[in-house]
Amino acid sequence: MESAMWSALVLLCGLFVSYSFCQVLDFRHAQPLPCFASCLCDSPDLITCNASLQFQQSVLVFNEFLRTSNAGRNSLVHIRTAETSLPSFLSQLPALHKLSLAENKIFEVQNAVFLGMRLQALNLSHNIIQEIQPDAFQDLHYLQMLDLSHNNLTSVSKLVFANLPYLEVLNLDFNQLMYFPFDAFSRVPSLQKLMLNENNLSYLMPGSLVSLSAVNILSLRNNMLRSFAVDVVAEIPSLKVLDVSGNPFHCACALRGLRTVLNSTTITLKKINQTTCSTPLVHKGKQISDIDIDFINCTSPNVTHQFVSQSVNYTANVEVLCDVEGNPDPAVLWVTPWGHHFADPSHWSQLEKDCHSCQQQRKYKGIGIDLVSTVSVLSKGKKLHITNFRSYFNGNITCKAFNFLGNDTAVHQVQVYRGLVVDSVRCSMIMGGFTAAGFFFLGLVIGGIKMSVLAGKKRFGKKKVVVLTPLVISISEEHQSLTEETHCKDDESFDSFSDDFYPPETPFTTPTAVSPTTSPRKIHTPENGEDIPPGGWLPTNIVDTMEEVRWRLRYGVGRKMQTVKRNVQFIKESGIRNVQSIKESGSVYVHNIMESGSTAANKVKAGVVMGMETVKYHVQSIKEFCGTGDMGTQTISMISVETNLDTNETREVVKSITIV
């Protein structure tokens, strides 16, 4: 009994120790163990690394880790990166054999990024790849599996897969491929599985799959295939599984390739219940296996109108229609007179031999004009649409229709018609009207400005004066001539001369001291009622007094004459400066010149009269000063020159005034 109890106790202890040990092992496997900087060893076959700066700096150490450690030798390394292109440090990891860059935001696969690597498996799925450069994979000579699924590829170059001799699996599911170069696999002899599901492939040319001689599985599920004329039994002798389900097939003779698959004993048509007809309507929804395809006739392309000529207006939108019939639906290729080819992308596979550089749309910018035209194909390639048609597009536009039974051609001649001239004349008239109106308003503005300037000059500017010969006045007294010549300097004071300007008075100085008003030497003038002594009052200093009077007369008249000379000099210089202006202005200013000349002459005459009045005033002063004394006879001679502006005739006038 005791032995049984001890045995049970030992058993319980053993169970407890075993349970504890298992828990420890489970804990160790449940927690990811750090195996390298910026990396986690999630499982024995998976290492996840972040492409951080620390990881990039130690990438050579990581390569050594992959080469020497058991954990890294055969593991799949998943690298997470924030870049839109492949990391540049990949070429420093030659020990890496399985690489995954899935679930990133990689946009492009650039050339030579895998240089020196010995990858066997490469996963680039679930990115946003739109372009793969032609030499991106040229260094991956040992690559066996390539996954490019769940990206945004619309086309692939023939050179992308040109140097992958050991590639066995290629996955291109869930892209946007409209055309695929199957002949690119001529240098991929080991390819066994090709996945092209969920794309936009619409046509397979007979003979296009010959290069897939080693393929076992071909999957074309959920594309846009309407016909399947490819005899895959003959073209792919190694094919075991074919999946073409989910395509909108047109059940006609063009499905004879599928009939051979159904009759084959070596090929399995996968998901046959989902391989159905979409058209014609009588067969819609029926399985391909239930249709007697041999009794559905096919016809070669037939274009209804072989030649069409039309004239279009300049910059009009033009649509050229290729009215073609055929069963199966023909692919249409447009050839323009300027040498470019246009076709719907769904037909590119079918037109591969004739469409090396086809485009769906292209823009053309006019040279020297601000005009952009667009050429594009519409309605599944049967319509060519041109916006802003101009003479560049003149010529024959050719429409070529193809199906596997034959082809047909139509020509459309399109020209810009003479409405271009009408529009040009109309546009020219409008532009001419705007130009004339612009010049008219510009003339009004300039004329208004000129009239304002002339009015301002007439009101506020300098008045035109007549050129007069300087007036020379000589004064003779007892055979002695008093002649004063004043030379005016050509300075700025004369340029600013105006009617209100008067030169400063000449200082009154004589060799004899100026007698004050109360000078005792002056002769006393008797007042009313005052008796005159017998013999009168004899002046005590009559000679000095007469000398003073003489200097008064000389400087008084001289001062006035100086003013007259300055006025005349200014008139002369002003006239010389304005002669050229008067000549250029012409007869418009003659009237103003004559009025200005009359005004100037009146001013000169007024100056002379003022001078004579001054002389008379001084003579009268002398008489009052001298009383009854006799001063003798004083004669003043004046010589003036008058010029007639109209006849340019001059005459001298001599006037003499005798003062008693």
Backbone hydrogen bonds, N-H to C=O, Kabsch-Sander energy under -0.5 kcal/mol:
donor,donor_aa,acceptor,acceptor_aa,energy
5,M,1,M,-1.8
6,W,2,E,-3.0
7,S,3,S,-2.3
8,A,4,A,-2.3
9,L,5,M,-2.5
10,V,6,W,-2.5
11,L,7,S,-2.1
12,L,8,A,-2.4
13,C,9,L,-2.4
14,G,10,V,-2.3
15,L,11,L,-2.5
16,F,12,L,-2.4
17,V,13,C,-2.5
18,S,14,G,-2.4
19,Y,15,L,-2.4
20,S,16,F,-2.5
21,F,17,V,-2.2
22,C,18,S,-2.1
23,Q,19,Y,-2.2
24,V,20,S,-2.0
25,L,21,F,-2.1
26,D,22,C,-2.8
27,F,23,Q,-2.4
28,R,24,V,-2.2
29,H,25,L,-2.1
30,A,26,D,-2.0
31,Q,27,F,-1.6
33,L,41,C,-1.0
36,F,39,C,-0.7
39,C,36,F,-2.3
40,L,48,T,-2.2
41,C,33,L,-1.9
42,D,40,L,-1.3
42,D,46,L,-0.6
43,S,46,L,-1.4
46,L,43,S,-1.4
47,I,76,L,-2.6
48,T,40,L,-2.6
49,C,47,I,-0.5
49,C,78,H,-2.9
50,N,38,S,-2.3
51,A,80,R,-2.9
52,S,50,N,-2.6
56,Q,52,S,-2.3
57,Q,53,L,-1.9
58,S,54,Q,-1.1
59,V,56,Q,-1.0
62,F,58,S,-2.0
63,N,59,V,-2.2
64,E,60,L,-1.7
65,F,61,V,-2.1
66,L,62,F,-2.3
67,R,63,N,-1.6
68,T,64,E,-1.9
69,S,65,F,-2.3
73,R,69,S,-1.0
74,N,70,N,-0.6
76,L,45,D,-3.0
77,V,75,S,-0.6
77,V,98,K,-2.5
78,H,47,I,-3.2
78,H,76,L,-0.6
79,I,77,V,-0.6
79,I,100,S,-2.4
80,R,49,C,-2.7
86,L,108,E,-0.7
90,L,87,P,-0.9
91,S,88,S,-0.6
92,Q,89,F,-1.8
93,L,90,L,-1.9
96,L,93,L,-1.4
98,K,75,S,-0.5
99,L,121,A,-2.4
100,S,77,V,-2.7
101,L,123,N,-3.2
103,E,125,S,-1.5
107,F,84,T,-4.0
108,E,84,T,-1.3
109,V,131,E,-1.9
110,Q,108,E,-0.7
112,A,135,D,-1.1
113,V,110,Q,-0.8
115,L,112,A,-0.9
117,M,114,F,-2.1
118,R,96,L,-0.6
120,Q,97,H,-3.4
121,A,97,H,-1.7
122,L,145,M,-2.3
123,N,99,L,-2.2
124,L,122,L,-0.6
124,L,147,D,-2.9
126,H,149,S,-1.5
127,N,150,H,-0.9
128,I,106,I,-1.7
130,Q,107,F,-2.4
131,E,107,F,-1.0
133,Q,109,V,-2.3
136,A,133,Q,-2.1
138,Q,135,D,-0.8
140,L,137,F,-1.5
141,H,139,D,-1.5
143,L,140,L,-1.1
144,Q,120,Q,-2.9
145,M,120,Q,-1.7
146,L,169,V,-2.3
147,D,122,L,-2.3
148,L,146,L,-0.6
148,L,171,N,-2.9
150,H,173,D,-2.2
151,N,174,F,-0.9
152,N,129,I,-2.0
160,V,157,S,-1.1
162,A,159,L,-1.3
164,L,161,F,-0.6
167,L,164,L,-1.2
168,E,144,Q,-3.0
169,V,144,Q,-2.0
170,L,193,K,-2.3
171,N,146,L,-2.2
172,L,170,L,-0.6
172,L,195,M,-2.8
174,F,197,N,-1.8
175,N,198,E,-0.6
176,Q,153,L,-2.5
178,M,154,T,-1.6
179,Y,154,T,-0.7
182,F,180,F,-1.6
184,A,181,P,-2.0
185,F,182,F,-1.6
186,S,183,D,-1.1
187,R,184,A,-0.7
188,V,185,F,-1.6
191,L,188,V,-1.3
192,Q,168,E,-2.7
193,K,168,E,-2.2
194,L,217,I,-2.4
195,M,170,L,-2.5
196,L,194,L,-0.6
196,L,219,S,-2.6
198,E,221,R,-2.7
200,N,177,L,-2.1
202,S,178,M,-0.7
208,S,205,M,-2.3
210,V,207,G,-0.9
212,L,209,L,-1.5
213,S,211,S,-0.8
215,V,212,L,-1.2
216,N,192,Q,-3.2
217,I,192,Q,-2.2
218,L,241,V,-2.2
219,S,194,L,-2.1
220,L,218,L,-0.5
220,L,243,D,-3.7
222,N,245,S,-2.8
223,N,220,L,-0.5
224,M,201,L,-2.6
226,R,202,S,-1.0
228,F,254,A,-1.4
232,V,230,V,-1.5
234,A,231,D,-0.6
235,E,231,D,-2.2
236,I,232,V,-2.7
238,S,213,S,-0.5
239,L,236,I,-1.6
240,K,216,N,-3.1
241,V,216,N,-2.4
242,L,268,T,-2.7
243,D,218,L,-2.1
244,V,242,L,-0.5
246,G,274,Q,-2.0
247,N,244,V,-0.7
249,F,247,N,-1.9
249,F,276,T,-0.7
250,H,226,R,-3.0
251,C,249,F,-0.7
251,C,279,T,-2.9
252,A,250,H,-1.5
255,L,252,A,-2.1
256,R,253,C,-1.3
257,G,228,F,-1.4
258,L,228,F,-0.7
258,L,255,L,-0.8
259,R,255,L,-1.5
260,T,256,R,-1.7
261,V,257,G,-1.1
262,L,258,L,-2.6
263,N,259,R,-1.7
264,S,260,T,-0.6
264,S,261,V,-0.8
268,T,240,K,-2.7
269,L,267,I,-0.6
270,K,242,L,-2.7
270,K,268,T,-1.0
272,I,269,L,-0.5
274,Q,271,K,-1.4
275,T,272,I,-1.1
276,T,274,Q,-1.0
277,C,286,K,-2.4
278,S,249,F,-3.3
279,T,249,F,-1.7
283,H,280,P,-1.6
284,K,281,L,-0.9
285,G,277,C,-3.2
286,K,283,H,-2.1
288,I,275,T,-2.3
290,D,287,Q,-1.7
291,I,288,I,-1.4
293,I,291,I,-1.5
295,F,292,D,-1.3
296,I,293,I,-1.8
297,N,295,F,-0.7
299,T,327,N,-1.6
302,N,325,E,-2.4
304,T,323,D,-3.0
306,Q,304,T,-0.6
308,V,411,V,-2.3
310,Q,413,Q,-2.8
312,V,415,Q,-2.9
315,T,389,F,-3.5
316,A,313,N,-1.8
318,V,316,A,-0.5
318,V,386,I,-3.3
320,V,384,L,-2.9
321,L,319,E,-0.5
322,C,382,K,-2.9
323,D,321,L,-0.9
324,V,322,C,-1.4
325,E,302,N,-2.0
327,N,299,T,-1.6
331,A,402,F,-3.4
333,L,400,K,-3.3
334,W,342,F,-3.0
335,V,398,T,-2.8
336,T,334,W,-0.5
336,T,340,H,-2.3
339,G,336,T,-1.8
342,F,334,W,-2.2
343,A,359,Q,-1.8
347,H,344,D,-2.5
348,W,345,P,-1.1
351,L,347,H,-2.1
352,E,349,S,-1.0
354,D,351,L,-1.1
355,C,351,L,-1.9
358,C,355,C,-0.5
359,Q,341,H,-1.3
362,R,375,V,-2.3
364,Y,373,S,-3.5
366,G,371,L,-3.1
368,G,366,G,-0.6
371,L,369,I,-1.7
373,S,364,Y,-3.4
375,V,362,R,-3.0
376,S,385,H,-2.2
377,V,360,Q,-1.8
378,L,383,K,-3.0
382,K,379,S,-1.6
383,K,378,L,-1.9
384,L,320,V,-2.7
385,H,376,S,-3.3
385,H,383,K,-0.5
386,I,318,V,-3.4
387,T,374,T,-2.2
389,F,316,A,-2.8
393,F,390,R,-2.1
394,N,391,S,-1.6
395,G,414,V,-2.1
397,I,395,G,-0.6
397,I,412,H,-3.4
398,T,335,V,-2.8
398,T,396,N,-0.6
399,C,410,A,-3.2
400,K,333,L,-3.0
400,K,398,T,-0.5
401,A,408,D,-3.0
402,F,331,A,-2.7
403,N,406,G,-2.4
406,G,403,N,-1.3
408,D,401,A,-1.9
410,A,399,C,-2.4
411,V,306,Q,-2.9
412,H,397,I,-2.5
413,Q,308,V,-3.3
413,Q,411,V,-0.5
414,V,395,G,-2.4
414,V,412,H,-0.7
415,Q,310,Q,-1.9
417,Y,312,V,-2.5
417,Y,415,Q,-0.5
420,L,417,Y,-1.9
421,V,418,R,-1.6
422,V,418,R,-1.3
423,D,419,G,-2.8
424,S,420,L,-2.0
425,V,421,V,-3.1
426,R,422,V,-2.9
427,C,423,D,-2.9
428,S,424,S,-3.0
429,M,425,V,-3.0
430,I,426,R,-2.4
431,M,427,C,-2.9
432,G,428,S,-3.2
433,G,429,M,-2.7
434,F,430,I,-2.6
435,T,431,M,-2.5
436,A,432,G,-3.1
437,A,433,G,-2.7
438,G,434,F,-2.3
439,F,435,T,-2.7
440,F,436,A,-2.7
441,F,437,A,-2.5
442,L,438,G,-2.2
443,G,439,F,-2.7
444,L,440,F,-2.3
445,V,441,F,-2.4
446,I,442,L,-2.7
447,G,443,G,-3.2
448,G,444,L,-2.7
449,I,445,V,-2.4
450,K,446,I,-2.6
451,M,447,G,-2.8
452,S,448,G,-2.3
453,V,449,I,-2.4
454,L,450,K,-2.6
455,A,451,M,-2.6
456,G,452,S,-2.4
457,K,453,V,-2.5
458,K,454,L,-2.6
459,R,455,A,-1.7
460,F,456,G,-3.3
461,G,456,G,-0.6
461,G,457,K,-1.7
468,L,466,V,-0.5
472,V,639,I,-1.1
473,I,471,L,-0.5
474,S,637,S,-1.5
475,I,482,L,-1.7
476,S,635,T,-1.2
477,E,480,Q,-3.1
482,L,475,I,-6.0
483,T,481,S,-0.9
484,E,473,I,-0.5
485,E,483,T,-0.5
486,T,484,E,-0.5
487,H,485,E,-0.5
488,C,486,T,-0.7
491,D,489,K,-1.6
494,F,491,D,-1.0
495,D,491,D,-0.8
496,S,492,E,-1.3
497,F,494,F,-1.2
501,F,498,S,-1.7
509,T,507,P,-1.1
519,S,516,P,-1.8
522,K,519,S,-1.2
530,E,527,E,-1.9
536,G,533,P,-2.5
538,L,536,G,-0.7
545,T,541,N,-1.8
546,M,542,I,-2.4
547,E,543,V,-2.0
548,E,544,D,-2.1
549,V,545,T,-2.1
550,R,546,M,-2.7
551,W,547,E,-2.3
552,R,548,E,-2.2
553,L,549,V,-2.8
554,R,550,R,-2.9
555,Y,551,W,-2.7
556,G,552,R,-2.3
557,V,553,L,-2.6
558,G,554,R,-2.7
559,R,555,Y,-1.9
560,K,556,G,-1.6
561,M,557,V,-2.8
562,Q,558,G,-2.7
563,T,559,R,-1.8
564,V,560,K,-2.2
565,K,561,M,-2.9
566,R,562,Q,-2.4
567,N,563,T,-2.2
568,V,564,V,-2.6
569,Q,565,K,-3.1
570,F,566,R,-2.5
571,I,567,N,-2.2
572,K,568,V,-2.3
573,E,569,Q,-2.6
574,S,570,F,-2.7
575,G,571,I,-2.1
576,I,572,K,-2.2
577,R,573,E,-2.1
578,N,574,S,-1.3
579,V,575,G,-0.8
579,V,576,I,-0.7
580,Q,576,I,-0.6
582,I,578,N,-2.5
583,K,579,V,-2.6
584,E,580,Q,-2.5
585,S,581,S,-2.1
586,G,582,I,-1.5
588,V,585,S,-0.8
589,Y,586,G,-1.3
590,V,587,S,-0.9
591,H,587,S,-0.6
593,I,589,Y,-2.5
594,M,590,V,-2.6
595,E,591,H,-2.4
596,S,592,N,-2.8
597,G,593,I,-3.0
598,S,594,M,-2.5
599,T,595,E,-2.3
600,A,596,S,-2.6
601,A,597,G,-2.8
602,N,598,S,-2.6
603,K,599,T,-2.1
604,V,600,A,-2.4
605,K,601,A,-3.0
606,A,602,N,-3.0
607,G,603,K,-2.4
608,V,604,V,-2.6
609,V,605,K,-2.9
610,M,606,A,-2.6
611,G,607,G,-2.2
612,M,608,V,-2.7
613,E,609,V,-2.7
614,T,610,M,-2.1
615,V,611,G,-2.4
616,K,612,M,-2.8
617,Y,613,E,-2.5
618,H,614,T,-2.5
619,V,615,V,-2.7
620,Q,616,K,-2.9
621,S,617,Y,-2.0
622,I,618,H,-2.3
623,K,619,V,-2.6
624,E,620,Q,-2.5
625,F,621,S,-2.6
626,C,622,I,-3.2
627,G,623,K,-1.7
628,T,626,C,-0.5
629,G,626,C,-1.8
631,M,629,G,-0.6
634,Q,659,I,-3.1
635,T,476,S,-0.9
636,I,657,I,-4.0
637,S,474,S,-1.5
638,M,655,K,-4.1
639,I,472,V,-1.7
640,S,653,V,-2.9
642,E,651,R,-2.7
644,N,649,E,-2.9
645,L,643,T,-0.7
648,N,644,N,-2.3
649,E,644,N,-0.5
651,R,642,E,-1.9
653,V,640,S,-3.5
655,K,638,M,-3.5
655,K,653,V,-0.5
657,I,636,I,-3.8
659,I,634,Q,-5.4
659,I,657,I,-0.5
660,V,658,T,-0.6
